[in-house]
Amino acid sequence: MELNIYAYKCKRCKHIQYPYRTICRKCGDNDHNEFDIVPMSKKGKLLTFTHLFTLPADYETASLMLGIVELDDGNRITGQLDIDNPKIGMKVKGDVQIVRQELYEKRLGMVFSKM
């Protein structure tokens, strides 16, 4: 089963937005819950990135790389990067994976790799 992160498509103007907002960002003339839930695009362009080295003690890794990606549908999302030498503007593809695991809790998020 493929995992997805979902966005919200305005029933009036068809604009897809993420994260959820009660009013459409594009038409601004929307009633509460006038959205269809749709899976987000998983391909996009890396806008910026950072390498974190001082994570909280409960992380199982010493460092983590995060990036902001502009998806093909125009939305932006922050996700982990599984790329050795990221470059701003490079094409990436995402996959929903476990990004953090506590005792009995698994946290899912987008992990991007090079296309």
Sequence and secondary structure as in RCSB ss.txt:
>XXXX:A:sequence
MELNIYAYKCKRCKHIQYPYRTICRKCGDNDHNEFDIVPMSKKGKLLTFTHLFTLPADYETASLMLGIVELDDGN
RITGQLDIDNPKIGMKVKGDVQIVRQELYEKRLGMVFSKM
>XXXX:A:secstr
     EEEEETTT  EESS  SS TTT    TT EEEEE   EEEEEEEEEE    TT SSS EEEEEEEETTS 
EEEEEE  SS  TT EEEEEEEEEEE SS EEEEEEEEE 
